[in-house]
Amino acid sequence: MLRYTPMPSTVAAGFRRGEPDAYGMTPEQHVSDGEGMPCRHCLKNIAAGDGYLILAYRPFPALQPYAETGPIFLHAQECATYEEEKIPPILTTSKDYLLRGYSSDDRIVYGTGAVTPMEELSTKASEILGQDEVAYVHVRSARNNCYQCRIDAA
């Protein structure tokens, strides 16, 4: 069984209060047109007319060579954290995603990266998590490399 892990609620709340992003900048505020703005906290698309933030996010506990940083979207208003046991809505909107395994010390496990069709996401994530050295998997956009969420073994 897999657990799709969103951005922690405490981190999301900080960004909503205007705390600086991974680059020390205040998150930018915008209004969604309803097209392709996936929230990394509720793991749903941000509806047209809803406010959202754009910010640089680094989903790692510390700086190190493998700690990638990139742009993400986040509802500007509080939203419920994703807690379901199925593929989240934001991972059903593209034909494929990049999956990559990381070790317990947050380093990429070489050989685990794979552009994966959406229909095979769960199977491939389980396969990657089955490797002894893999602690978790990141899901990223296959086209822009944007971080989507983390997958853990449940």
Secondary structure, DSSP 8 states (H G I E B T S, - for coil): -EEEE-S-HHHHHHHHTT---TTS---EEEE--SSS-BBTTT-SB--TT-EEEEEEE--SSS--TT---EEEEEESS-------SS--GGGGSSSEEEEEEE-TTS-B-TT--EEEEGGGHHHHHHHHHTSTT--EEEEEETTT--EEEEEEE-
